[in-house]
Amino acid sequence: MLQSILNLFFPKTCMGCDSLLTQNEIVICSICRHHIPLTNHHLWKENEAYKKFYGRIPVEHASAFLYFHKKGIVQKLIHNLKYKGQQEIGPLLGEWYADELKETFQNNMDCEIIIVPLHPRKFKERGYNQVSTFAKSLSKQLHFTYNDTILYRKVYSKTQSKKNLLGRTEGIDTVFDVHFSEKDYNKHFILIDDVITTGATLEACSRALLKIPGAKISIICIAMAQS
């Protein structure tokens, strides 16, 4: 009863198209869910995300859940998640993608989920890391450890989306580092981010994690930019 009254005065809208949600819809409407562009990367190892990093860093697995198109549903979802505080988007997408990834990781129970970190100053400005709820949802559904302390960002930088290609890659190798001990040796780290664009940030994070003896890297992102 109370929820119905709240919905009357504060109606919930779809995070992908702003239409009103029906009683049975959560976060995104049925139409957006039907039209959201899935990559299906999980169906084959040497997908376009994997090829993005081939010859740059050794990865066990790389995939993105969705395709990111300018002015599309996924751009709207990422914008609402990243800048509008709509963190309920993360768990929805995480649970959805985890169902598709269970077979891929069924024989890899030593995995630890790591998020691309924000600089403490950026975290204070935004108040949260936009990929944390997505990553925690994957962690829960896949029964992997979640670790948000081992990888850290040393350098504060402006929002990547406002930079050109050169600006996104310049000096990126000096931005990230790791805190680790012997207990972190030989682990399989699954690195999580929101959108794969150039791949430079994920490569830099991976290089930092590969300082850990015996480390293996996989990469999972919410989306991948597609022209």
Backbone as ProteinMPNN parsed JSONL, in Angstrom:
{"seq_chain_A": "MLQSILNLFFPKTCMGCDSLLTQNEIVICSICRHHIPLTNHHLWKENEAYKKFYGRIPVEHASAFLYFHKKGIVQKLIHNLKYKGQQEIGPLLGEWYADELKETFQNNMDCEIIIVPLHPRKFKERGYNQVSTFAKSLSKQLHFTYNDTILYRKVYSKTQSKKNLLGRTEGIDTVFDVHFSEKDYNKHFILIDDVITTGATLEACSRALLKIPGAKISIICIAMAQS", "coords_chain_A": {"N_chain_A": [[0.832, -1.205, 0.0], [1.836, 1.295, 0.937], [3.999, 1.512, -0.831], [2.664, 1.741, -3.248], [1.429, 4.231, -2.941], [3.693, 5.87, -2.792], [4.724, 5.439, -5.364], [2.779, 6.69, -6.808], [3.13, 9.422, -6.295], [5.855, 9.697, -6.705], [6.74, 8.511, -9.325], [8.336, 5.649, -10.758], [10.804, 5.545, -13.256], [12.065, 4.272, -16.377], [15.49, 3.535, -16.646], [16.695, 3.494, -19.038], [15.161, 4.703, -21.031], [13.42, 6.552, -19.946], [10.677, 6.154, -19.767], [7.594, 5.431, -17.991], [7.738, 2.925, -15.504], [6.142, -0.251, -15.274], [4.291, -2.117, -12.783], [5.549, -4.587, -12.586], [8.073, -4.212, -13.602], [11.564, -3.575, -13.281], [13.987, -1.19, -12.822], [14.802, -1.084, -15.672], [12.644, -0.884, -18.534], [10.493, -3.301, -20.173], [10.646, -3.072, -22.927], [13.131, -1.774, -23.382], [14.783, -3.728, -22.267], [14.39, -5.755, -24.094], [15.458, -4.631, -26.409], [18.051, -3.981, -25.776], [21.487, -3.903, -26.614], [23.16, -6.8, -26.749], [26.384, -8.3, -26.441], [27.202, -10.951, -26.512], [29.708, -11.998, -26.006], [30.565, -13.957, -24.276], [30.195, -16.379, -25.472], [32.251, -17.167, -27.119], [35.793, -17.543, -26.92], [37.86, -16.01, -28.251], [36.816, -13.352, -28.737], [35.821, -9.957, -29.704], [36.521, -8.279, -27.588], [38.498, -9.731, -26.265], [40.398, -9.795, -28.314], [41.056, -7.149, -28.338], [42.972, -6.832, -26.403], [44.9, -8.575, -27.124], [48.27, -9.444, -27.564], [49.013, -7.254, -26.132], [48.611, -7.504, -23.343], [48.692, -10.483, -21.341], [45.743, -12.247, -21.202], [43.297, -14.263, -19.589], [40.622, -14.337, -20.064], [38.337, -12.156, -21.7], [35.666, -9.911, -21.825], [32.687, -8.064, -22.63], [29.467, -7.073, -21.523], [27.454, -5.595, -22.857], [26.852, -3.604, -25.853], [28.043, -0.333, -26.376], [26.603, 2.455, -27.631], [26.569, 5.739, -28.978], [24.123, 7.921, -27.74], [22.448, 5.818, -27.254], [20.581, 3.147, -25.557], [22.318, 1.914, -23.716], [24.297, 3.833, -23.27], [22.767, 5.705, -21.887], [22.105, 4.22, -19.606], [24.669, 3.812, -18.463], [25.407, 6.468, -18.01], [23.462, 7.263, -16.125], [24.146, 5.528, -14.063], [26.807, 6.263, -13.526], [26.928, 9.07, -13.144], [24.546, 9.975, -12.042], [23.974, 8.686, -9.731], [22.434, 6.376, -9.728], [22.595, 3.624, -8.537], [21.336, 1.195, -8.483], [21.282, 0.124, -10.964], [23.635, -1.282, -11.429], [23.597, -3.831, -9.858], [21.422, -5.105, -11.174], [22.365, -5.463, -13.846], [24.645, -6.919, -13.243], [23.662, -9.344, -12.09], [22.278, -10.31, -14.263], [24.317, -10.665, -16.192], [25.985, -12.439, -14.86], [24.644, -14.88, -14.955], [25.169, -15.642, -17.559], [27.89, -15.961, -17.502], [28.532, -18.032, -15.802], [29.068, -20.626, -16.785], [31.437, -20.163, -18.173], [33.291, -19.617, -16.146], [33.202, -21.836, -14.507], [35.124, -23.69, -13.752], [37.003, -22.245, -12.423], [37.578, -21.487, -9.547], [39.215, -20.029, -7.925], [39.174, -17.347, -8.255], [39.391, -13.756, -7.945], [37.636, -10.81, -7.611], [38.28, -7.627, -8.876], [38.023, -4.107, -8.932], [38.395, -1.38, -11.27], [40.031, 1.21, -9.833], [39.028, 4.352, -8.31], [40.679, 7.497, -7.862], [41.289, 8.657, -4.521], [40.458, 11.341, -4.198], [38.695, 11.697, -6.368], [36.826, 9.755, -5.693], [35.78, 10.884, -3.382], [34.588, 13.153, -4.452], [32.599, 12.048, -6.145], [31.392, 10.148, -4.549], [31.028, 7.427, -4.69], [32.123, 4.4, -6.324], [31.4, 3.767, -9.597], [31.334, 1.18, -10.682], [31.213, -0.614, -8.635], [28.826, -1.805, -7.546], [27.962, -3.423, -9.649], [30.203, -5.126, -9.84], [30.194, -6.304, -7.269], [27.816, -7.681, -7.395], [28.387, -9.575, -9.409], [30.394, -10.926, -8.017], [28.957, -12.057, -5.877], [27.074, -13.705, -7.219], [28.716, -15.42, -8.699], [30.242, -16.509, -6.751], [32.778, -15.557, -5.984], [35.633, -13.989, -4.433], [35.564, -10.572, -3.426], [37.598, -7.782, -3.869], [38.601, -4.662, -3.075], [40.859, -3.258, -2.432], [43.44, -4.024, -3.138], [44.373, -3.045, -5.625], [45.219, 0.214, -6.585], [44.775, 3.71, -7.375], [47.179, 6.039, -8.161], [47.349, 8.587, -9.203], [45.516, 11.527, -9.666], [43.055, 12.22, -12.059], [41.272, 13.878, -14.724], [37.871, 13.38, -15.916], [37.674, 10.641, -18.085], [36.001, 10.517, -20.327], [35.929, 13.048, -21.363], [38.255, 13.426, -22.654], [40.484, 13.28, -25.52], [41.709, 10.65, -27.737], [44.551, 10.553, -27.476], [44.863, 11.868, -25.053], [43.696, 10.054, -23.336], [45.467, 7.954, -23.195], [47.991, 8.906, -22.608], [50.657, 8.748, -20.416], [49.425, 6.819, -18.841], [50.452, 4.462, -17.813], [51.69, 5.041, -15.433], [49.815, 5.468, -13.542], [48.503, 3.559, -11.902], [48.925, 1.208, -9.152], [49.868, -1.549, -6.96], [49.008, -3.011, -3.758], [50.266, -5.735, -2.164], [50.628, -9.053, -0.77], [52.212, -12.168, 0.18], [50.068, -13.913, 0.242], [48.565, -13.226, -1.908], [49.745, -14.264, -4.115], [49.746, -16.09, -7.199], [47.048, -15.853, -7.836], [43.93, -15.577, -9.636], [42.881, -12.804, -11.08], [39.976, -10.964, -11.661], [39.278, -8.306, -13.484], [37.284, -5.464, -13.314], [35.396, -3.048, -15.122], [33.573, -0.135, -16.351], [33.187, 0.712, -19.196], [34.752, -0.466, -22.126], [36.972, 1.247, -24.066], [39.526, 2.515, -25.517], [41.004, 0.687, -24.155], [43.227, 1.263, -22.695], [43.292, 2.016, -19.947], [42.487, -0.353, -18.653], [44.541, -2.011, -19.494], [46.73, -0.791, -18.202], [45.996, -1.167, -15.501], [46.043, -3.952, -15.434], [48.766, -4.474, -15.921], [49.835, -3.51, -13.566], [48.708, -5.327, -11.722], [49.937, -7.625, -12.613], [52.409, -7.507, -11.502], [52.326, -9.027, -9.305], [53.483, -12.095, -8.221], [52.849, -14.914, -10.222], [50.311, -14.115, -10.982], [47.189, -14.149, -12.732], [45.101, -12.761, -15.276], [41.8, -11.684, -15.963], [39.278, -9.917, -17.799], [36.34, -8.12, -17.368], [33.676, -6.189, -18.478], [30.987, -3.792, -18.224], [30.131, -2.7, -20.644], [31.075, -2.268, -24.145], [32.54, 0.007, -26.297], [31.211, 0.672, -29.468], [31.457, 1.536, -32.807]], "CA_chain_A": [[0.0, 0.0, 0.0], [2.723, 2.455, 1.03], [4.78, 1.59, -2.06], [1.755, 2.224, -4.297], [1.263, 5.668, -2.721], [4.964, 6.491, -3.184], [4.816, 5.388, -6.818], [1.83, 7.659, -7.341], [3.724, 10.764, -6.204], [7.227, 9.63, -7.218], [6.717, 7.352, -10.235], [9.627, 5.141, -11.202], [10.962, 5.585, -14.705], [13.082, 3.407, -16.959], [16.815, 4.157, -16.706], [17.171, 3.466, -20.416], [14.37, 5.54, -21.963], [12.627, 7.502, -19.146], [9.244, 5.852, -19.735], [7.145, 4.948, -16.685], [7.823, 1.486, -15.312], [4.946, -0.907, -14.769], [4.47, -2.704, -11.456], [6.413, -5.759, -12.662], [9.349, -3.864, -14.216], [12.571, -3.082, -12.344], [15.116, -0.4, -13.341], [14.586, -0.809, -17.096], [11.362, -1.39, -19.004], [10.556, -4.518, -20.985], [11.058, -2.714, -24.292], [14.58, -1.57, -23.355], [15.413, -5.031, -22.014], [14.314, -6.509, -25.352], [16.275, -3.995, -27.447], [19.406, -3.675, -25.314], [22.407, -4.625, -27.506], [24.034, -7.76, -26.09], [27.547, -8.664, -27.25], [27.371, -12.412, -26.529], [31.135, -12.317, -25.954], [30.824, -15.149, -23.465], [30.001, -17.59, -26.267], [33.512, -17.597, -27.727], [36.923, -16.95, -26.21], [38.565, -14.99, -29.02], [35.861, -12.336, -29.16], [36.453, -8.668, -30.005], [37.121, -7.74, -26.362], [39.737, -10.486, -26.087], [41.333, -9.34, -29.347], [41.463, -5.783, -27.988], [44.148, -6.905, -25.53], [45.83, -9.566, -27.644], [49.57, -8.884, -27.857], [49.291, -6.147, -25.21], [48.727, -8.135, -22.03], [48.131, -11.844, -21.358], [44.465, -12.355, -20.492], [42.637, -15.56, -19.628], [39.273, -14.105, -20.594], [37.932, -10.747, -21.77], [34.328, -9.777, -22.393], [31.784, -7.006, -22.187], [28.087, -7.559, -21.554], [26.619, -4.824, -23.776], [27.48, -2.65, -26.764], [27.819, 1.072, -26.046], [26.438, 3.322, -28.789], [26.223, 7.104, -28.615], [22.692, 8.219, -27.671], [21.692, 4.579, -27.154], [20.095, 2.713, -24.248], [23.429, 1.607, -22.814], [24.901, 5.11, -22.859], [21.875, 6.284, -20.881], [22.27, 3.44, -18.383], [25.99, 4.115, -17.893], [25.368, 7.854, -17.524], [22.686, 7.274, -14.886], [24.925, 4.812, -13.049], [28.076, 6.925, -13.223], [26.822, 10.482, -12.767], [23.262, 10.297, -11.414], [23.82, 7.947, -8.482], [21.439, 5.304, -9.84], [23.431, 2.438, -8.357], [20.567, -0.041, -8.634], [21.542, -0.396, -12.309], [24.752, -2.221, -11.331], [23.182, -5.185, -9.485], [20.567, -5.688, -12.21], [23.213, -5.92, -14.944], [25.541, -7.928, -12.714], [22.94, -10.607, -11.972], [21.947, -10.729, -15.624], [25.524, -11.149, -16.864], [26.52, -13.59, -14.121], [23.994, -16.081, -15.469], [25.828, -16.012, -18.808], [29.304, -16.223, -17.253], [28.721, -19.16, -14.883], [29.708, -21.744, -17.478], [32.797, -19.744, -18.525], [34.161, -19.646, -14.968], [32.803, -22.928, -13.612], [36.303, -24.412, -13.275], [37.953, -21.256, -11.924], [37.03, -21.09, -8.258], [40.2, -19.255, -7.162], [39.146, -15.983, -8.796], [39.136, -12.617, -7.063], [37.125, -9.698, -8.408], [38.949, -6.348, -8.619], [37.465, -3.021, -9.736], [39.273, -0.268, -11.625], [39.798, 2.131, -8.708], [39.045, 5.811, -8.419], [41.569, 8.205, -6.942], [40.513, 9.066, -3.34], [39.821, 12.65, -4.424], [37.562, 11.463, -7.261], [35.831, 9.014, -4.925], [35.139, 11.845, -2.479], [33.74, 14.023, -5.273], [31.454, 11.303, -6.681], [30.739, 9.479, -3.434], [30.973, 5.984, -4.919], [32.722, 3.909, -7.564], [30.24, 3.362, -10.391], [31.323, -0.244, -11.046], [31.264, -1.464, -7.445], [27.621, -2.618, -7.364], [28.031, -4.432, -10.708], [31.247, -6.077, -9.461], [29.746, -7.049, -6.087], [26.768, -8.596, -7.841], [29.094, -10.687, -10.048], [31.079, -11.645, -6.944], [27.966, -12.837, -5.143], [26.458, -14.716, -8.066], [29.726, -16.384, -9.149], [30.89, -17.011, -5.529], [34.176, -15.141, -5.983], [36.004, -12.959, -3.47], [35.597, -9.187, -3.913], [38.713, -7.082, -3.233], [38.713, -3.295, -3.601], [41.991, -2.592, -1.784], [44.743, -4.447, -3.657], [44.741, -2.162, -6.734], [44.878, 1.602, -6.265], [45.137, 4.76, -8.335], [48.124, 6.983, -7.554], [47.293, 9.906, -9.839], [44.178, 12.073, -9.925], [42.903, 12.666, -13.442], [39.932, 14.329, -15.079], [37.017, 12.352, -16.496], [38.191, 10.114, -19.337], [35.094, 10.756, -21.442], [36.136, 14.39, -21.892], [39.571, 13.471, -23.276], [40.636, 12.632, -26.796], [42.412, 9.37, -27.67], [45.891, 10.767, -26.951], [44.724, 12.23, -23.643], [43.312, 8.878, -22.546], [46.559, 6.991, -23.095], [49.245, 9.536, -22.227], [51.085, 8.603, -19.03], [48.521, 5.951, -18.093], [51.207, 3.386, -17.156], [52.175, 5.476, -14.122], [48.652, 5.866, -12.748], [48.028, 2.516, -10.981], [49.892, 0.336, -8.492], [49.228, -2.574, -6.129], [49.457, -3.433, -2.427], [50.034, -7.171, -2.118], [51.473, -9.871, 0.102], [52.398, -13.524, -0.34], [48.774, -14.582, 0.11], [47.983, -12.846, -3.189], [50.461, -14.939, -5.191], [49.103, -17.145, -8.008], [45.6, -15.673, -7.921], [43.31, -15.194, -10.901], [42.169, -11.555, -10.823], [39.005, -10.54, -12.671], [39.274, -6.848, -13.449], [35.964, -4.969, -13.72], [35.249, -1.624, -15.426], [32.275, 0.136, -16.974], [33.186, 0.674, -20.66], [36.006, -0.625, -22.854], [37.129, 2.13, -25.228], [40.854, 2.189, -26.045], [41.575, -0.416, -23.378], [44.467, 1.704, -22.056], [43.16, 1.969, -18.49], [42.474, -1.757, -18.251], [45.895, -2.522, -19.703], [47.578, -0.264, -17.129], [45.62, -1.88, -14.278], [46.519, -5.33, -15.567], [50.221, -4.463, -15.758], [50.081, -3.352, -12.133], [48.37, -6.596, -11.073], [50.905, -8.643, -13.038], [53.592, -7.435, -10.635], [52.136, -10.05, -8.275], [53.971, -13.378, -8.748], [51.879, -15.942, -10.577], [48.987, -13.545, -11.23], [46.5, -14.303, -14.012], [44.156, -11.657, -15.434], [40.64, -11.672, -16.851], [38.661, -8.59, -17.856], [34.899, -8.099, -17.621], [33.13, -4.822, -18.439], [29.558, -3.656, -18.489], [29.901, -2.411, -22.05], [32.2, -2.011, -25.032], [32.2, 1.007, -27.305], [31.131, 0.166, -30.842], [31.133, 2.644, -33.717]], "C_chain_A": [[0.868, 1.257, 0.0], [3.513, 2.644, -0.249], [3.927, 2.129, -3.207], [1.548, 3.73, -4.189], [2.519, 6.416, -3.148], [5.115, 6.522, -4.7], [3.882, 6.391, -7.48], [2.432, 9.06, -7.376], [5.148, 10.812, -6.759], [7.341, 8.427, -8.154], [8.114, 6.951, -10.688], [9.675, 5.117, -12.722], [12.112, 4.686, -15.15], [14.398, 4.169, -17.072], [17.397, 4.158, -18.122], [16.432, 4.397, -21.351], [13.46, 6.551, -21.271], [11.121, 7.242, -19.165], [8.875, 5.328, -18.347], [7.238, 3.425, -16.627], [6.491, 0.941, -14.819], [5.281, -1.565, -13.431], [5.475, -3.854, -11.47], [7.789, -5.475, -13.263], [10.298, -3.255, -13.177], [13.704, -2.426, -13.12], [14.977, -0.065, -14.82], [13.288, -1.479, -17.545], [11.567, -2.61, -19.898], [11.03, -4.233, -22.399], [12.564, -2.511, -24.358], [15.316, -2.886, -23.135], [15.443, -5.855, -23.3], [15.288, -5.96, -26.393], [17.71, -3.711, -27.024], [20.414, -4.515, -26.112], [23.404, -5.497, -26.756], [25.203, -8.124, -27.011], [27.666, -10.166, -27.478], [28.839, -12.829, -26.569], [31.416, -13.629, -25.237], [30.735, -16.451, -24.268], [31.263, -18.057, -26.975], [34.673, -16.827, -27.118], [37.551, -15.8, -26.979], [37.579, -13.984, -29.628], [36.576, -10.996, -29.352], [37.06, -8.01, -28.768], [38.456, -8.423, -26.098], [40.794, -9.998, -27.073], [41.84, -7.927, -29.078], [42.77, -5.801, -27.2], [45.203, -7.888, -26.035], [47.148, -8.906, -28.053], [49.957, -7.714, -26.967], [49.517, -6.672, -23.797], [48.166, -9.555, -22.131], [46.834, -11.889, -20.56], [43.886, -13.752, -20.665], [41.281, -15.458, -20.319], [39.055, -12.597, -20.672], [36.553, -10.689, -22.413], [33.646, -8.527, -21.862], [30.364, -7.528, -22.363], [27.298, -6.921, -22.695], [27.463, -4.006, -24.749], [27.073, -1.232, -26.38], [27.761, 1.867, -27.336], [26.062, 4.723, -28.308], [24.721, 7.315, -28.768], [21.828, 6.956, -27.606], [21.276, 4.267, -25.726], [21.243, 2.541, -23.261], [24.148, 2.874, -22.371], [24.072, 5.761, -21.763], [22.026, 5.537, -19.548], [23.59, 3.77, -17.685], [26.016, 5.524, -17.32], [24.611, 7.932, -16.198], [23.433, 6.589, -13.744], [26.113, 5.635, -12.573], [27.905, 8.322, -12.638], [25.553, 10.842, -12.004], [22.987, 9.486, -10.153], [22.827, 6.807, -8.529], [22.141, 3.945, -9.747], [22.663, 1.121, -8.444], [20.74, -0.655, -10.023], [22.612, -1.482, -12.252], [24.334, -3.639, -10.959], [22.308, -5.862, -10.533], [21.409, -6.27, -13.338], [24.164, -7.019, -14.484], [24.879, -9.293, -12.612], [22.637, -11.188, -13.349], [23.178, -11.347, -16.292], [26.113, -12.375, -16.165], [25.917, -14.897, -14.612], [24.679, -16.58, -16.738], [27.277, -16.42, -18.593], [29.567, -17.464, -16.403], [29.431, -20.33, -15.553], [31.163, -21.423, -17.805], [33.754, -19.929, -17.359], [33.888, -20.818, -14.028], [33.991, -23.705, -13.055], [37.381, -23.484, -12.732], [37.473, -20.697, -10.588], [38.003, -20.27, -7.413], [40.202, -17.781, -7.567], [38.863, -14.939, -7.716], [38.754, -11.421, -7.928], [37.727, -8.377, -7.916], [38.287, -5.274, -9.477], [38.552, -2.008, -10.107], [39.017, 0.839, -10.596], [39.723, 3.599, -9.113], [40.13, 6.36, -7.503], [40.734, 8.643, -5.736], [39.811, 10.409, -3.506], [38.597, 12.516, -5.31], [36.447, 10.73, -6.53], [35.065, 9.956, -3.998], [34.196, 12.754, -3.249], [32.459, 13.311, -5.696], [30.678, 10.606, -5.572], [30.65, 7.973, -3.563], [31.748, 5.665, -6.194], [31.605, 3.28, -8.385], [30.197, 1.876, -10.735], [31.22, -1.169, -9.837], [30.02, -2.338, -7.288], [27.543, -3.716, -8.425], [29.008, -5.531, -10.31], [30.811, -6.93, -8.266], [28.656, -8.053, -6.443], [27.386, -9.812, -8.537], [29.769, -11.569, -8.992], [30.12, -12.571, -6.207], [27.43, -13.994, -5.975], [27.443, -15.806, -8.49], [30.52, -16.991, -7.983], [32.399, -16.76, -5.546], [34.405, -14.08, -4.92], [36.011, -11.592, -4.156], [36.681, -8.442, -3.145], [38.854, -5.699, -3.851], [39.872, -2.523, -2.966], [43.339, -2.911, -2.426], [45.261, -3.531, -4.77], [44.329, -0.739, -6.378], [45.395, 2.563, -7.33], [45.997, 5.804, -7.631], [47.898, 8.414, -8.009], [45.85, 10.32, -10.063], [44.117, 12.555, -11.363], [41.466, 13.063, -13.695], [39.166, 13.187, -15.742], [37.52, 11.941, -17.866], [37.315, 10.468, -20.53], [35.281, 12.122, -22.071], [37.489, 14.529, -22.592], [39.54, 12.852, -24.663], [41.467, 11.36, -26.629], [43.793, 9.516, -27.062], [45.84, 11.055, -25.457], [44.388, 11.051, -22.763], [44.482, 7.948, -22.299], [47.85, 7.589, -22.556], [49.522, 9.361, -20.729], [50.282, 7.625, -18.203], [49.271, 4.863, -17.326], [51.696, 3.756, -15.75], [51.038, 5.728, -13.131], [48.306, 4.861, -11.648], [49.179, 1.741, -10.352], [49.133, -0.619, -7.58], [49.859, -2.669, -4.743], [49.225, -4.941, -2.386], [50.997, -7.841, -1.144], [51.532, -11.279, -0.489], [51.077, -14.26, -0.54], [48.086, -14.265, -1.215], [48.671, -13.516, -4.377], [49.546, -15.96, -5.883], [47.579, -17.034, -8.078], [45.177, -15.284, -9.341], [42.432, -13.969, -10.621], [41.237, -11.225, -11.986], [38.807, -9.043, -12.518], [37.986, -6.326, -14.063], [36.004, -3.47, -13.992], [33.898, -1.406, -16.096], [32.305, -0.036, -18.492], [34.603, 0.469, -21.201], [35.996, 0.341, -24.035], [38.472, 1.796, -25.878], [41.456, 0.964, -25.363], [42.807, -0.013, -22.588], [44.4, 1.618, -20.533], [43.209, 0.531, -17.984], [43.84, -2.402, -18.444], [46.826, -2.073, -18.581], [47.279, -0.949, -15.802], [46.154, -3.31, -14.293], [48.022, -5.421, -15.361], [50.599, -4.303, -14.281], [49.824, -4.67, -11.402], [49.361, -7.701, -11.421], [52.253, -8.531, -12.328], [53.526, -8.515, -9.555], [52.565, -11.401, -8.848], [52.842, -14.371, -9.012], [50.492, -15.426, -10.922], [48.487, -13.872, -12.634], [45.407, -13.239, -14.066], [43.023, -12.033, -16.366], [40.002, -10.293, -16.761], [37.176, -8.741, -18.188], [34.405, -6.657, -17.487], [31.631, -4.827, -18.7], [29.316, -3.51, -19.975], [31.194, -2.221, -22.816], [31.754, -1.043, -26.101], [32.239, 0.392, -28.691], [30.688, 1.306, -31.751], [29.973, 2.28, -34.616]], "O_chain_A": [[0.677, 2.162, -0.813], [3.691, 3.768, -0.716], [4.417, 2.89, -4.042], [1.495, 4.43, -5.2], [2.436, 7.466, -3.785], [5.58, 7.515, -5.259], [4.157, 6.881, -8.575], [2.271, 9.794, -8.351], [5.594, 11.858, -7.231], [7.975, 7.431, -7.806], [8.961, 7.8, -10.966], [8.716, 4.723, -13.384], [13.017, 4.386, -14.372], [14.424, 5.309, -17.535], [18.45, 4.744, -18.373], [16.99, 4.842, -22.354], [12.792, 7.334, -21.946], [10.36, 8.043, -18.624], [9.735, 4.839, -17.615], [6.866, 2.729, -17.572], [5.795, 1.593, -14.04], [6.436, -1.562, -13.006], [6.176, -4.076, -10.482], [8.592, -6.395, -13.42], [9.867, -2.506, -12.299], [14.311, -3.057, -13.986], [15.026, 1.107, -15.194], [12.887, -2.509, -17.002], [12.686, -2.905, -20.32], [11.73, -5.045, -23.003], [13.216, -3.01, -25.275], [16.356, -3.13, -23.748], [16.41, -6.57, -23.561], [15.874, -6.719, -27.166], [18.508, -3.244, -27.836], [20.213, -5.719, -26.271], [24.377, -4.996, -26.194], [25.026, -8.241, -28.223], [28.17, -10.605, -28.512], [29.175, -13.887, -27.101], [32.382, -14.326, -25.548], [31.155, -17.505, -23.79], [31.347, -19.213, -27.39], [34.569, -15.633, -26.836], [37.756, -14.723, -26.418], [37.516, -13.795, -30.842], [37.792, -10.909, -29.183], [38.025, -7.255, -28.89], [39.435, -7.765, -25.746], [41.954, -9.812, -26.703], [42.92, -7.55, -29.534], [43.582, -4.884, -27.321], [46.274, -8.015, -25.441], [47.15, -7.927, -28.8], [51.088, -7.23, -27.028], [50.499, -6.321, -23.142], [47.258, -9.802, -22.925], [46.834, -11.596, -19.364], [43.972, -14.348, -21.739], [40.856, -16.354, -21.047], [39.53, -11.85, -19.817], [36.304, -11.342, -23.427], [33.984, -8.009, -20.798], [30.098, -8.333, -23.256], [26.567, -7.604, -23.413], [28.641, -3.748, -24.5], [25.905, -0.965, -26.096], [28.752, 1.949, -28.061], [25.318, 4.869, -27.339], [24.124, 6.944, -29.779], [20.626, 7.007, -27.867], [21.576, 5.022, -24.801], [21.153, 2.97, -22.111], [24.564, 2.978, -21.218], [24.626, 6.311, -20.81], [22.069, 6.16, -18.487], [23.627, 3.982, -16.473], [26.589, 5.748, -16.254], [25.061, 8.588, -15.258], [23.356, 7.024, -12.595], [26.396, 5.703, -11.377], [28.648, 8.717, -11.739], [25.487, 11.903, -11.384], [21.905, 9.579, -9.572], [22.412, 6.31, -7.482], [22.263, 3.219, -10.734], [23.269, 0.05, -8.475], [20.389, -1.815, -10.24], [22.509, -2.492, -12.949], [24.682, -4.577, -11.676], [22.436, -7.065, -10.76], [21.21, -7.415, -13.746], [24.458, -7.944, -15.24], [25.471, -10.297, -13.006], [22.73, -12.396, -13.566], [23.093, -12.422, -16.886], [26.679, -13.251, -16.82], [26.609, -15.913, -14.677], [24.764, -17.786, -16.972], [27.841, -17.146, -19.411], [30.713, -17.903, -16.295], [30.302, -20.955, -14.948], [32.026, -22.297, -17.727], [34.896, -20.347, -17.55], [34.305, -20.789, -12.87], [33.88, -24.318, -11.993], [38.537, -23.883, -12.594], [37.015, -19.557, -10.517], [37.66, -19.858, -6.305], [41.141, -17.052, -7.248], [38.192, -15.208, -6.72], [39.47, -11.069, -8.865], [37.692, -8.055, -6.729], [38.016, -5.52, -10.653], [39.506, -1.804, -9.356], [37.9, 1.348, -10.502], [40.285, 4.016, -10.126], [40.459, 5.751, -6.485], [39.561, 8.975, -5.911], [38.698, 10.597, -3.014], [37.571, 13.143, -5.048], [35.269, 11.034, -6.715], [33.848, 9.839, -3.85], [33.12, 13.091, -2.756], [31.369, 13.879, -5.622], [29.455, 10.486, -5.642], [30.23, 7.303, -2.62], [31.994, 6.537, -7.027], [30.936, 2.358, -7.918], [29.127, 1.356, -11.052], [31.146, -2.387, -10.0], [30.146, -3.509, -6.93], [27.102, -4.826, -8.128], [28.698, -6.717, -10.421], [31.035, -8.141, -8.254], [28.583, -9.137, -5.866], [26.97, -10.945, -8.293], [29.719, -12.797, -9.067], [30.44, -13.731, -5.947], [27.341, -15.125, -5.497], [27.067, -16.971, -8.627], [31.359, -17.868, -8.186], [33.191, -17.626, -5.175], [33.482, -13.355, -4.549], [36.412, -11.469, -5.313], [36.693, -8.459, -1.914], [39.192, -5.58, -5.028], [39.876, -1.292, -2.959], [44.287, -2.141, -2.272], [46.462, -3.271, -4.846], [43.209, -0.513, -5.919], [46.325, 2.257, -8.077], [45.586, 6.381, -6.624], [48.219, 9.354, -7.282], [45.052, 9.547, -10.592], [45.034, 13.227, -11.833], [40.555, 12.645, -12.98], [39.745, 12.157, -16.085], [37.766, 12.793, -18.72], [37.825, 10.696, -21.627], [34.839, 12.345, -23.198], [37.836, 15.61, -23.068], [38.691, 12.011, -24.96], [41.881, 11.027, -25.518], [44.186, 8.705, -26.224], [46.662, 10.555, -24.688], [44.743, 11.028, -21.585], [44.498, 7.224, -21.303], [48.72, 6.853, -22.091], [48.724, 9.774, -19.887], [50.429, 7.592, -16.981], [48.785, 4.388, -16.299], [52.071, 2.88, -14.971], [51.282, 6.157, -12.003], [47.861, 5.26, -10.572], [50.26, 1.627, -10.93], [47.914, -0.519, -7.437], [51.056, -2.445, -4.565], [48.09, -5.386, -2.558], [52.021, -7.28, -0.755], [50.958, -11.535, -1.547], [50.979, -15.136, -1.4], [47.137, -14.947, -1.604], [48.234, -13.358, -5.517], [48.701, -16.598, -5.253], [46.899, -18.023, -8.351], [45.959, -14.743, -10.123], [41.373, -14.083, -10.004], [41.653, -11.209, -13.144], [38.234, -8.578, -11.533], [37.63, -6.688, -15.185], [36.566, -2.705, -13.209], [33.168, -2.358, -16.376], [31.543, -0.837, -19.034], [35.538, 1.15, -20.782], [35.123, 0.267, -24.9], [38.545, 0.889, -26.707], [42.315, 0.288, -25.929], [43.383, -0.841, -21.883], [45.363, 1.186, -19.898], [43.892, 0.233, -17.004], [44.249, -3.246, -17.647], [47.616, -2.866, -18.067], [48.2, -1.278, -15.054], [46.655, -3.808, -13.285], [48.504, -6.341, -14.7], [51.572, -4.897, -13.814], [50.624, -5.084, -10.563], [49.597, -8.605, -10.62], [53.135, -9.365, -12.531], [54.544, -8.874, -8.964], [52.04, -11.808, -9.884], [52.001, -14.632, -8.151], [49.58, -16.224, -11.135], [49.254, -13.874, -13.597], [44.852, -12.858, -13.036], [43.242, -12.625, -17.423], [40.167, -9.587, -15.766], [36.807, -9.401, -19.159], [34.69, -5.988, -16.493], [31.089, -5.747, -19.314], [28.398, -4.125, -20.518], [32.263, -2.038, -22.234], [30.719, -1.238, -26.738], [33.181, -0.319, -29.044], [29.674, 1.959, -31.5], [29.559, 3.089, -35.448]]}, "name": "protein", "num_of_chains": 1, "seq": "MLQSILNLFFPKTCMGCDSLLTQNEIVICSICRHHIPLTNHHLWKENEAYKKFYGRIPVEHASAFLYFHKKGIVQKLIHNLKYKGQQEIGPLLGEWYADELKETFQNNMDCEIIIVPLHPRKFKERGYNQVSTFAKSLSKQLHFTYNDTILYRKVYSKTQSKKNLLGRTEGIDTVFDVHFSEKDYNKHFILIDDVITTGATLEACSRALLKIPGAKISIICIAMAQS"}
